[in-house]
Amino acid sequence: MTSKRSDLGLGDLGRIEPSPPAQRPDPQAVRAAAEAVGFVSRAPAPSAKPSRRPRRRRTGRTAQVSIRLRPETLQAFYDYCDANDLGLGEAFERALALLLAEGKCQD
């Protein structure tokens, strides 16, 4: 082996200086240019639905029921619970208590 390195023909690399950092384009100008050529954004549209507060509470209830309802019935139940600041389980228990009191449901 020889101690001399072979010449790659790149010249003196010590003279190379880094280029200045690229300037970021103005976001408004980019948006205007995109709209001008008809670009359609894939970003999700803002939700029109108001966000509702979470209904989960620590209540000690551990049993679960799964039932099929019409969408409008479920929405009415949710609306009632929200308007009366009730959890879903608490509203269900109250409804059952009313049915039992009316005699329409047996133990």
Beta strands, then each sheet from edge to edge (+ up, - down):
end
